[in-house]
Amino acid sequence: MRAGYNEIFGGSAKFSAVTASESQTAEVGRSILQNGGNATDAAVAMYFAMAATLPSAAGLGASGACVVHDAKTRGAEAFVFAPVAAPGPIKGAAFTVPTGVRALTLMHIRHGQARWEMDVAPGEKIARFGAPVSRAFARDLKAGASLLTDSEARRLFTKDGAPLNEGDNLVQLDLAGTLGTIRRGGGEFFQGNFARVMSEQVAQAGGNLPVETIRNTVPKAGPPLSESDGGYRVYVAPSPMAGASALAGWKGQAGQGGGVPTDSGGFAGFAAIDEVGNAAACSLSMGQLFGARVVVPGTGLMLGAPTADGTAVSPVVIGNPNNGEAKFAGAGAGSASASFETGMIARLTVNEREVLADVLAAHAGRGGFVEAISCPYGIKSGGSTCQAGSDPAGAGLALLATRR
């Protein structure tokens, strides 16, 4: 089943779903769930797919945070890859050390169940053989292509001096090579020969990213920031990320406001819940639209920018540490206030039992786009009231992944 912004599960089979702020990414996540992966596998696959489909907001150089609720261990874990500025600029632009691949590698080791290659391969395929420019990426190109003065970026994302349009085929062979290397082992990216190659390529482009910096810049894995809700806990990203803002939205505190974005703003998000109650959600930021606006030659890797917006992200996951039940997984895009809005949507759909489609329609992108999966009575109740939604003001997609 497929819907642009909402699906309500009404069948007798067990429920599982994905949602993402870019449509092709959601399709990858659904395929992973339908082929035996769990929610963590779907999130890992969506991360690598989005690096190919929405590099303006989710390139491999993005900062971010993921939260996983593990139904088997009944625990939750946060994986935080906060922005860390590289020692020197590249082509005059400050940039961050890419640590997301390292964080997602660890997340898969601890909580995934499918083979690593299965999770990385879809993104590699998209990059290698090409895919149509989605509406989400077309929006970003329209807003930000004029900012891309870097020759590699312009070669990839423009044609005859104009930005690619929705539906144009986008092939990224260098990125496919990088993802192929990652598919053979995530450690190669941050500890192996690829780290050396990336360092050398940055140096040749006039930047400064020593191999030792790549190897020694380590993302954090540990307990999420959380809030009790009866027998459940609301899990968000810990400091320095914007988990406190997400909890403020959950508690119904005064909103941060903001208009409806017209592009991603350099923010992206995706979430998954599988049929046994595992949940995973990730929020990413390039620091600004197209990040540092530089692609590392020979790698296809879009670098992030070390701005305050790099930490203004947090997913929201609600799980029960007593029985492994899950109720919610969501993440925002489009604005630095999207984390607050995600917490608010969680409260309205879980605690106040409002219909997700109605809430998202009323929200309509104000303060950011929200991607959400909500099971107000818990997924183990049979899923008859579970819903998956993508903000109608955005350009994302929510999909059921139930195997009947």
N, C-alpha and C positions, 0 to 999 in steps of 0.2 A: 504494500500500500504506500501511497505517496501523497503528500499535501504540502502546499507552499508554506503554511504556517501552523497547522494544527492537525493532529490526529487523535481521536479518542478510541481507545481499545474497548471493543464490546463483545469479543468472541470468547470462546471457552478455553482457548489455548493460553499458555503462559505468556506474559507480556515481556517484551524487550524493545528498546528504541534507541535512536540516536538523534541528535540535533546539532547543527553547526551553522556558523555565520557565512559559510560558502557552500553552495549546493552540491558540487561534486565531492566535496569532503564528506558530507553526510552519506552519500551513496557508498563511498569506500567503507565508512564505519558500519553501515548496515550489512554489507557483504561479509565483513569480518565476523559479525555476530551470527549471521546465517550459516557460516562455515565452521562454527565450533569455537570461535574465540570468545573471550569474556569481555566485560566492559572496559577493563584496562587495555586489552588488545585493541579494541575498537578505538580508544582514545589515542594510543600510540600510533595506530595506522592513520588516524585523522590528522595527527600532528605532522607526519611526513607527507601526507597528501596535500595538506594546506600549504606546506612550504613550496609546492609546485603550482598550486591553483590560486593562492593569495599571498604572494611574497611581499606585497605592500604592507601587510599587517602581521604575517606569520612566517616570515623567512626563517631559515635555520639560524640566523643571528638574533632572533627575537628573545626578549626576556619574558618571564612569566611564572605561573604557578599552577600546579595540578593537585587535586585532592582525590584520594581513592578511599572508598569504603569497601572493605573486604568481607564478604558475607561468611566466609569460612572461618577466618580468625576473629570476626566481629569487631575488628579494630579499624581505625582510619589512619592514613598517613598523608602528609603534605610533602610535595617535591617543589622546592622553590629555587628558581634560577634567576636571581635578581640581577639587574644591570651592574656590570663592573667595567669601568672605562679601561680601554687598552692603553698601554704606555704612551703611545703617540698617535696622532691623527693620520688619516689616509686621504690624500688629495685635498688636504685642508679641512677634512671633516673628522670630528671626534667620533669614535665608535666603541661598541662594547665587545667584550670577549664572548664568543659563542659558547654557551654552556647548556643549551636546551637539549642537545643530543645526549649529553652525559646524564642529564636528569631523567630523560625518558628511557634511556638504557637501564638505569637503576630501577625505575618504576616497573618496567617489564620484568626484570629479574625477580622482583619481590612479589608482584601481583598478577602478572600475565600467565596465560596457560597455553596459548598458541606458540608455534615456532616464531622466533624473531624475524626470520626471513619473510614469513607470511605477512607480518605487520608492516614491513618496510617496502615490500615489492610493489604494492599498488601506487605509491607515490613515485617510485622509480619509473614505473610504466607510463604514468601520466607525463612525466618530464621527458622521457625518451621518445615516445611515439606521438606526443602532443595531445592536447585536449582543447575544446572550444573555450575561449575567454568567457568566464561566467559574468552574470550581471554584477555580482559583488566586485570582481576585479575590474570590470569595465568602468564602474563608478569611480574606483580609486584611480584608474588611469586618466580618466577625464579630469579629476580634481588635481592630480599630482604629476602627470607626465612632464609638464613644463619644468618641474623641479629636478628632473633627471638629466644632469649635465654630464654624468659619468658615461663614457663611451660604451662600456659593457652593458650597462643598464639600458641605454638607448637602443643598442643593437637588439636586445631581447624584447623590449616592450614597446617599441615604436616601429612604424613602417612609413618610409618616405617622409620622415619628419613629423608624422602625426601618431598619436597613441593608438594602439590596437583597439578594435571595437569588439563589442559583445559578439560572440560567435566565431571570431577569427581564431585560427588554429595557432596555439602557442607551444612550440617545441623548445626544450631547454636541455641540450645534450650535455653540457658541462655539469648541470645540476644532477642529471641522470647518472653521470659517472660518480659523483659524490654520494648519491643515495645508494648506488651499487656497492660502493666501498662500505658504507654503513650497514647495508644488508648482510654483508659477509661478517660483520662484527662491529658493534657500536663503539667499542674501545679504540678502534683504528682512528676514529675521528679526533679523539682528544689525547691519545697516548701513542699512537702508532705512526707509520710513515706519512699518513695523510696530514697529521698535525704539522709535520715538518714542511710538507709541500705548501700547506696553507700559509704558514709563517713566511716562507720564501716568496710566495706570490704577493702577499701583503707588502713585504719589503720592496719587491720590484715595482710595486705601484706607489712607492714612496711612504708607506705606512710603517708602523712598528708593532709587531705582535710576536714576541719571542716564543719559541716552543715551550720554554719553561713556564711562561704565563698561561699558555693553553692548558698545560698539564696541571698546574697548581691552582687554577681558578675552579673551585669545586662547588657545585650547587648543594643546597642543604636538603636533607630528608629527615623528617621527624614528626612529632605530634602537630596536628593542625591547631589553630585557635578555634575554640568551640564554645558553645552555649547550650545549656540543658533545655530540653523541651519535653517534659514528662519523661518517658523511658527512652526517648530519642535524644540525639545530639546533633546540633547544627554545626557542621565543620566548614571552616573557611581558611584562607591562607594566613599564616602567621606573619609578623613583622619581618622585613620592611614592606611587605606587600599590603594590599588594601583590604585585608580581612575585617578590620575594625569597621570600615565603611559598609561592607556587606552585612555585618551584624547590626549596624544602625538601621539599615533598611528592613532587616528581619524584625527588629524590635518596634518598628513603626515610628521611628524618630523623624524629625523634620528632614525633608528631602533636600538633595543638593541642587535640584532644578536643572535647567538646561533645555535647549531646544532639540529638535529632531535632527540628527546628523544626516548629511547628504552622502557621506562616504564612511569608510571604516575608521578614519582618524588614526590609523596605525594600530588598531586594537582588533582582536579576534577571539572567538571562544567556541567551544564544542563540549558536548556531554554525551554520556551513554549510561544506560542501565540494562543489565542482562536479566534473564529469566529466573536466576537463582538469587538475585538481590545484590549483586556487585554493582557498584556505581563509581563512575570516574568523570571528572570534569576538569577542563583546563582553560585558563585565560592567558592570552599572550599579548605582548605589546612590542612594537618596533621602536618605541620611544616617540615616534611621530610618523606620519604617513611616509612610507618607503624608508624609514629608519635613517641611516647615515647617507642613503641615496647612492651607495657605492656597492657594486657587485665585485667580489674578489675574482680576478681573472683566472680562468681555467677551472673554477669550482662551481660557478652558478650561485654562489652563496651571497644573499643580500644581507649586509651588515646592519645591526641595530644601532640606534643613537642613544647615548647616555643622558637622557632627559628625566625630569621628575615623573613623566607619564610612564616610564618604564616600570615603576613600582605601583602604579595606580590600577592594579588588577587583582581580582580574586574570584575564583569559582565558589559555588555553594553546593554542598552535599549534605543530605540529612540521612542518618542511619541510626540503627539501634544496636548499641554495644552488648545488649543482653541476648538477642536472638538472631542478629545478622540481617534484620529487616532493613529495607531502604525505602525512603519516601520521595526524595527529590535529588536531582542533579541539574545544575544550570551554570551558565557563564554568560558574560556580556561582551559587547563589542561596540565600536562607534564613538565612545566617549570615556573620559576618565571617571565619570560618575556611573558607569554601567555596573560596577560591583554593587553599589548601593541599590540600584534598580533591580538587580538579580535577587538580592535579599528581600526586597519588597514583594516581588512576584512570588517568591517561596512562601512568605507569610500569607499572602492572599489566597494562594491555591492549596496550601497544606493546612494551615490553622483555621482559616475562614472558609475553606472548602468552596471557593469560587471556581468556576469553570476556566481552565487555562486559556482557551480561545477568547473568552470574553475579557479576561484580564489583559491579555496581550493586545487585543483590539483597542481597549480603553487606554492602555499605555502608549501604543503606537509610536514607539521609538523615543519618547521624551526622556532625555538624559542618557540615551544609549539604547542599543538593540539587545534584547535578551533572548537567549536560547535556553529552553527549559523542558525538563521531563518531570512530571509531578504525579505521584501516587498517594493521594491524601489518606487512604486507608491502608497503605503499605502494599508493596508488590506481592507479598506472599498471600494476600487476601484473594488472589486469583486475577488481579489486574483489571477487573471490569470497570474500575473508575480511573484507571491510569490514562494519562494524556501526554502527548509530546507536542511541543510547539516551537515555532520560530517567529520572531517579531515580524508582523506584516509590513512594518515600515523599513525593514532591512531587506537583505537579499539572500537570506539563508534558507535552510530547509530542514524539516523534521520528518523522520521516517520511522515506521514500525519495522521491526526486524524479526517479528515472531515467526517461528517455524511451526506450522500446523501439522 
